[in-house]
Amino acid sequence: MTRTELAEMLNVTTHTLKNWEKEKPELVRLINLGLQTDKQIEETRKLLEKLEEIEQRASSGKFQLK
């Protein structure tokens, strides 16, 4: 994600974000950790949906190994 995209997501200017990076690096680090966590949660949700689909097919007798 670019600095511009991150600034837009946070509803701040790129100048503000640059100042945060310089003056409040811990804040920027926490924001980045939060974004990484969101990404991991989304990936986990997708995997869970796939597992639920497999479970449904297995319980209905339509399960086939590929």
N, C-alpha and C positions, 0 to 999 in steps of 0.2 A: 504494500500500500504506500502510495506517495505521501509526502508531507501535506500536499494540497488536499488529497482525499481524506487524510486523517483530520485535518483542520475542519473540513466541511462536515465530517461525521460528528465532530465535537462542537460544531457551531461556533468556531472561533476563527480568527484570521491566521494566515500562515505566519505572520509576524508574531502574534501571541504564542503560537506553538513553538516558534524558534526561541522566544524568550523563556518559555517553560523548559525547553531542552537545556538551556544554559543555566537558568536560575533555579529550576525545580526538577532536576533529573529524576528524582525518585517518583514524582508524579507521572512523568512520561513513562517510566519503567512500569508503574502500576497499570497505567492505561494499556500498554502493550501486553502485559500479562493478562489483563481482562479480555482483550481481543483474542489472544491465543486460546484462552479458556472457552470463549464463545465458539471458536472454530472447532475445538475438540468436542464440545457438547453437540454441535451440529453433526459432526462425523459419527459420533456415538449414536445419535438419534437415527441416522440413516442405516447404520448397521443393525440396530434394534428392529427397525422396520423390515429389513431383509430376513432377520431371524424369525420374526413373527409370521412372515409370509411362508417361510419354510415349515414352521410349526403347523400352520393351517393346512398346507398341502400334505404334510405327513399324517395329520389326523383325519384327513378326508380320503386318504388312500391314493392320492395323486402325486405322491412324492417319487421323483425319479433322480437317480444320481447321474450327473453329467461328467 
